[in-house]
Structures are given as C-alpha cells and as structure tokens.
Amino acid sequence: MAATRRPDPPPFRTNEFVPVIVGTVLWGTACLVLLTQHHAMAARGQGWWLWVTVSGFVLGLWGLFMLRLHHRSVAQASAHSDS
C-alpha cells in the first residue's frame, strides 16, 4: 500500500554570488599578503604558495563569470517561456 505523495516544496531561493565573491576576495587578499613575503618563502622552498592563491583568485573570477552566464540564460529561458 503506497502512501500518497506530498507535493514538492518550492525551490529554495539563494544568492550564489555571495560565497563566490567572498571566496574570491579572500583568495585575492591571501595573494597580496603572500606577495609581500614571496622572497622569504621562495628561499624556504614555499614559493609555490603564491601560485595557489593566484589560482584560487582566477578560478573565483571564472566562477563569477559562469554564474553571470547561468543567470542570464535562466532569465532568457523564463522570458521565452512567459511569452
């Protein structure tokens, strides 16, 4: 005997931009801090840390670009479905 299925809840509305922006800013800040210490860190063999922060910052910028594309395509799809 199968129970009746309740309707799905409405989609949870979130702002995906906030965590991506916060993460990108944190990576950028870490990059600037490590940039000031790069010579000392490179002498200890830890110069690669700077490139990790650069990669995190660039990937954050790419994530923001992808989010903008996604939101634009969703808005266009909903505009086409409404008309």
Z-matrix of the N, CA and C atoms (Angstrom, degrees):
N
C 1 1.440
C 2 1.531 1 108.31
N 3 1.310 2 116.24 1 114.76
C 4 1.461 3 121.99 2 -176.77
C 5 1.525 4 110.15 3 -87.13
N 6 1.319 5 114.49 4 136.62
C 7 1.466 6 120.01 5 177.32
C 8 1.531 7 108.70 6 -76.96
N 9 1.300 8 116.19 7 151.28
C 10 1.463 9 119.41 8 178.02
C 11 1.521 10 108.84 9 -70.47
N 12 1.282 11 114.39 10 141.34
C 13 1.464 12 120.78 11 -176.85
C 14 1.517 13 109.67 12 -88.18
N 15 1.321 14 114.50 13 130.94
C 16 1.464 15 118.99 14 176.54
C 17 1.516 16 109.28 15 -77.90
N 18 1.336 17 117.81 16 154.10
C 19 1.470 18 119.44 17 179.93
C 20 1.533 19 111.01 18 -67.21
N 21 1.318 20 114.48 19 152.41
C 22 1.461 21 119.99 20 178.18
C 23 1.526 22 110.04 21 -65.65
N 24 1.340 23 116.98 22 143.71
C 25 1.461 24 118.96 23 176.31
C 26 1.527 25 109.58 24 -70.73
N 27 1.320 26 116.57 25 159.32
C 28 1.471 27 118.40 26 177.60
C 29 1.535 28 109.98 27 -66.61
N 30 1.325 29 117.29 28 154.70
C 31 1.470 30 119.72 29 179.35
C 32 1.527 31 111.39 30 -59.87
N 33 1.311 32 114.93 31 142.12
C 34 1.456 33 121.06 32 178.98
C 35 1.521 34 108.64 33 -80.18
N 36 1.297 35 117.13 34 121.64
C 37 1.465 36 121.99 35 -177.25
C 38 1.531 37 109.28 36 -85.04
N 39 1.310 38 116.08 37 125.18
C 40 1.467 39 121.38 38 178.33
C 41 1.520 40 109.39 39 -131.87
N 42 1.296 41 115.02 40 166.29
C 43 1.464 42 121.39 41 174.47
C 44 1.524 43 107.06 42 -110.57
N 45 1.322 44 116.28 43 98.72
C 46 1.460 45 120.63 44 -176.68
C 47 1.517 46 112.70 45 -70.16
N 48 1.305 47 117.20 46 -17.10
C 49 1.463 48 120.63 47 -176.99
C 50 1.528 49 112.01 48 -69.33
N 51 1.324 50 117.85 49 -33.08
C 52 1.469 51 120.93 50 -173.95
C 53 1.535 52 111.89 51 -60.47
N 54 1.335 53 120.27 52 -53.95
C 55 1.474 54 117.15 53 -179.12
C 56 1.526 55 113.23 54 -65.96
N 57 1.318 56 117.90 55 -31.63
C 58 1.470 57 119.84 56 179.17
C 59 1.526 58 109.80 57 -69.33
N 60 1.321 59 117.01 58 -42.12
C 61 1.471 60 120.29 59 178.77
C 62 1.526 61 110.26 60 -65.78
N 63 1.327 62 117.14 61 -44.23
C 64 1.473 63 120.24 62 -179.99
C 65 1.531 64 110.26 63 -62.10
N 66 1.329 65 117.14 64 -45.25
C 67 1.460 66 120.31 65 179.25
C 68 1.520 67 112.25 66 -63.22
N 69 1.326 68 116.60 67 -41.12
C 70 1.463 69 120.54 68 179.55
C 71 1.526 70 110.91 69 -64.64
N 72 1.317 71 116.46 70 -42.00
C 73 1.470 72 120.23 71 177.97
C 74 1.528 73 110.66 72 -64.38
N 75 1.331 74 116.93 73 -40.78
C 76 1.468 75 119.30 74 178.55
C 77 1.534 76 111.46 75 -64.80
N 78 1.335 77 117.45 76 -42.00
C 79 1.462 78 119.77 77 176.75
C 80 1.528 79 110.68 78 -63.34
N 81 1.330 80 116.90 79 -41.14
C 82 1.462 81 120.04 80 178.60
C 83 1.520 82 112.28 81 -63.79
N 84 1.322 83 116.20 82 -41.18
C 85 1.464 84 120.74 83 178.07
C 86 1.521 85 110.57 84 -64.52
N 87 1.326 86 116.44 85 -44.33
C 88 1.468 87 119.82 86 177.97
C 89 1.525 88 110.68 87 -61.82
N 90 1.319 89 116.54 88 -37.01
C 91 1.470 90 120.58 89 178.30
C 92 1.523 91 110.63 90 -62.77
N 93 1.319 92 116.63 91 -45.01
C 94 1.466 93 119.87 92 -179.82
C 95 1.529 94 111.41 93 -65.27
N 96 1.324 95 116.73 94 -39.76
C 97 1.467 96 119.96 95 178.81
C 98 1.529 97 110.20 96 -64.61
N 99 1.330 98 116.15 97 -46.12
C 100 1.465 99 118.75 98 -179.53
C 101 1.517 100 112.46 99 -69.77
N 102 1.319 101 116.76 100 -26.68
C 103 1.463 102 119.91 101 177.86
C 104 1.523 103 110.80 102 -62.97
N 105 1.333 104 116.63 103 -35.04
C 106 1.467 105 119.72 104 179.14
C 107 1.532 106 111.46 105 -70.65
N 108 1.338 107 117.26 106 -23.04
C 109 1.464 108 121.47 107 -177.30
C 110 1.525 109 113.03 108 -108.78
N 111 1.335 110 116.55 109 11.74
C 112 1.462 111 119.56 110 -170.66
C 113 1.530 112 113.43 111 -60.96
N 114 1.324 113 118.64 112 -42.25
C 115 1.470 114 120.10 113 -177.53
C 116 1.525 115 111.04 114 -63.58
N 117 1.313 116 116.98 115 -43.37
C 118 1.471 117 119.63 116 179.38
C 119 1.521 118 111.09 117 -66.96
N 120 1.322 119 116.46 118 -38.94
C 121 1.463 120 119.55 119 -179.90
C 122 1.528 121 111.02 120 -70.57
N 123 1.309 122 117.10 121 -38.17
C 124 1.465 123 120.45 122 178.57
C 125 1.525 124 110.51 123 -64.00
N 126 1.308 125 117.51 124 -35.41
C 127 1.462 126 121.09 125 178.30
C 128 1.525 127 111.22 126 -65.45
N 129 1.330 128 117.25 127 -29.17
C 130 1.466 129 121.63 128 177.93
C 131 1.527 130 112.48 129 -91.03
N 132 1.324 131 117.27 130 2.34
C 133 1.457 132 120.47 131 -179.68
C 134 1.514 133 113.95 132 83.45
N 135 1.323 134 117.03 133 17.16
C 136 1.460 135 121.21 134 -178.84
C 137 1.522 136 112.23 135 -113.88
N 138 1.319 137 117.30 136 23.49
C 139 1.453 138 121.05 137 -179.34
C 140 1.520 139 113.57 138 -66.63
N 141 1.317 140 117.32 139 -19.70
C 142 1.464 141 121.32 140 -179.54
C 143 1.528 142 111.82 141 -67.74
N 144 1.323 143 119.01 142 -19.26
C 145 1.467 144 121.19 143 179.60
C 146 1.521 145 110.88 144 -59.45
N 147 1.315 146 116.81 145 -36.51
C 148 1.462 147 120.17 146 178.93
C 149 1.518 148 110.34 147 -59.86
N 150 1.326 149 117.06 148 -42.10
C 151 1.467 150 120.35 149 -177.97
C 152 1.521 151 112.04 150 -70.37
N 153 1.321 152 117.59 151 -26.20
C 154 1.468 153 120.53 152 174.20
C 155 1.525 154 109.62 153 -65.36
N 156 1.332 155 116.15 154 -43.55
C 157 1.473 156 118.63 155 179.94
C 158 1.516 157 111.45 156 -69.45
N 159 1.320 158 117.83 157 -35.85
C 160 1.466 159 120.64 158 176.18
C 161 1.528 160 109.62 159 -62.39
N 162 1.332 161 116.42 160 -43.47
C 163 1.465 162 120.70 161 178.39
C 164 1.525 163 111.17 162 -62.21
N 165 1.322 164 117.69 163 -43.13
C 166 1.457 165 120.71 164 178.17
C 167 1.516 166 112.25 165 -61.98
N 168 1.320 167 116.59 166 -40.58
C 169 1.459 168 121.04 167 179.31
C 170 1.527 169 111.12 168 -66.18
N 171 1.327 170 116.51 169 -45.61
C 172 1.471 171 120.46 170 -179.57
C 173 1.526 172 110.25 171 -65.10
N 174 1.324 173 118.30 172 -41.59
C 175 1.462 174 120.30 173 177.80
C 176 1.530 175 111.31 174 -65.47
N 177 1.326 176 117.78 175 -32.96
C 178 1.458 177 120.57 176 175.16
C 179 1.516 178 111.63 177 -64.94
N 180 1.328 179 117.11 178 -41.86
C 181 1.469 180 120.73 179 176.68
C 182 1.526 181 110.65 180 -63.70
N 183 1.325 182 116.42 181 -41.19
C 184 1.460 183 120.75 182 177.02
C 185 1.528 184 110.54 183 -62.86
N 186 1.337 185 116.89 184 -40.10
C 187 1.463 186 120.86 185 177.39
C 188 1.522 187 112.10 186 -62.57
N 189 1.322 188 117.25 187 -40.17
C 190 1.465 189 120.12 188 176.63
C 191 1.516 190 111.33 189 -63.47
N 192 1.324 191 116.87 190 -41.41
C 193 1.458 192 121.10 191 177.66
C 194 1.532 193 110.36 192 -61.92
N 195 1.325 194 116.59 193 -44.38
C 196 1.463 195 120.31 194 -179.54
C 197 1.528 196 111.42 195 -65.94
N 198 1.314 197 117.98 196 -37.81
C 199 1.463 198 120.81 197 176.79
C 200 1.524 199 111.19 198 -63.37
N 201 1.331 200 116.58 199 -41.04
C 202 1.468 201 119.73 200 177.52
C 203 1.521 202 110.63 201 -62.27
N 204 1.332 203 117.02 202 -43.37
C 205 1.466 204 120.26 203 177.80
C 206 1.527 205 110.99 204 -61.87
N 207 1.304 206 116.77 205 -42.94
C 208 1.465 207 120.92 206 -179.73
C 209 1.528 208 111.38 207 -63.18
N 210 1.319 209 116.50 208 -47.03
C 211 1.466 210 119.85 209 -179.67
C 212 1.527 211 110.95 210 -64.55
N 213 1.324 212 116.88 211 -37.12
C 214 1.457 213 120.12 212 178.44
C 215 1.533 214 110.81 213 -65.78
N 216 1.330 215 116.94 214 -41.54
C 217 1.471 216 119.28 215 -179.16
C 218 1.522 217 111.23 216 -70.17
N 219 1.333 218 117.75 217 -35.54
C 220 1.471 219 120.06 218 176.41
C 221 1.506 220 110.19 219 -66.04
N 222 1.323 221 117.88 220 -41.10
C 223 1.459 222 120.71 221 179.11
C 224 1.529 223 110.92 222 -65.11
N 225 1.317 224 117.17 223 -40.06
C 226 1.475 225 119.86 224 178.23
C 227 1.524 226 110.55 225 -67.11
N 228 1.311 227 117.63 226 -39.54
C 229 1.467 228 121.04 227 179.71
C 230 1.527 229 110.53 228 -65.19
N 231 1.330 230 116.67 229 -41.03
C 232 1.468 231 118.31 230 179.69
C 233 1.523 232 110.57 231 -71.81
N 234 1.322 233 118.34 232 -31.02
C 235 1.481 234 120.23 233 177.39
C 236 1.522 235 110.10 234 -68.60
N 237 1.336 236 117.64 235 -38.34
C 238 1.456 237 120.99 236 178.86
C 239 1.530 238 112.02 237 -71.16
N 240 1.331 239 116.44 238 -33.48
C 241 1.462 240 118.91 239 -179.22
C 242 1.532 241 111.26 240 -76.46
N 243 1.328 242 117.56 241 -25.69
C 244 1.469 243 121.07 242 179.07
C 245 1.512 244 111.47 243 -75.54
N 246 1.309 245 118.35 244 -29.95
C 247 1.465 246 120.38 245 -175.91
C 248 1.506 247 112.73 246 -89.63
